[in-house]
Amino acid sequence: MNALKPDYPYLHISPVVSQALSDGAPVVALESAVISHGLPYPQNLQLALDLEEIIRAGGSTPATVGVLQGRVHVGLDTGQIEQLAQGDDLHKISIRDYAPAVSFKWSGGTTVAGTMLAAGWAGIRIFATGGIGGVHRSPQYDISADLPQLATTAIMVVCAGAKAILDLDATLEYLDTHSVPVVGYQTDDFPAFFARSSGLKVSCRVDTPEQAAELARNHWKLGLRSAVLLAAPPPETYALPQTEIEEVIRSAQREADEKRIRGPAVTPFLLERINQLTAGRSVAVNLELLRNNARIAARVSHFFILSKPGGFLRP
């Protein structure tokens, strides 16, 4: 599959992002599902602006990805971010949703998978998010589209592991099978999103932004086509104890099973119930790990040699 060109009629790369890529300057992609579906207004708008400012303060150019009226935007301006923060009838857009979005002129926020694809089209090699999707605990055939996209897109994804509501062991097995390096950033343990450790090990560890970028470059220079997952624990001040959050998740999962909640409704239900059971502490962790991941991504981005717009999907 060839990368789409910037003049493709359904893809728009902002002038600021396009110039940064042309200059070989560092760029960090950001998702927008957290804006359209993750938080209420105005908290969602403030978070989106905070993440962009953190990346700018780190000397990089932010490229928030979103879809507006059927057009994929890589690099939203403040007004466009406000549209996603306050809009009605917004869609959560993953890979399968791009064609309907274009056909029916949808607007919405892009998921991890959707953002990876658009960032790859533009030539961006690093992407900061909260936590990736993965294999669900129940039923286990419910597997996020993030995982196959990670297996096929050469981009570094900075995250706090997979969302803790998932089966983390099975998620790591999937990533292993599909040759996705799971790299701990200053840790030997796979983070559990709300907690600093899941009790599971990463495939290797790096301790500096330069090491992280060098590992990713070597992965792709060797002809490998998958993403590199850079897993950073949530800040210690905000992280929840692993045993506590695990019990909360199990309780929320039991409720979901009793209520026969399935499919796309599972994750929002679980996250909301976890927020209630932790008296809002889970949301506080989520916000801080997003900021932390943006800082790390900005640092790492300086060590990438970036390609020109439209020229990168796989090395």
PENOR-V774557 format. One line per field, one symbol per residue. burial: # if it has 9 or more other C-alpha atoms within 8 Angstrom, else .. Layout:
BEGIN
burial=???
END
This chain:
BEGIN
burial=..#.##....####..##.###.##############.#....##.######.###.#.#################....##.##.#..######..#.###..################################.....##.###.####################..#..###...###################...#.####.#.####.##.##....###########..###.#..#..##..##..#....#....#..###.###..#.###.#####################.########..
END
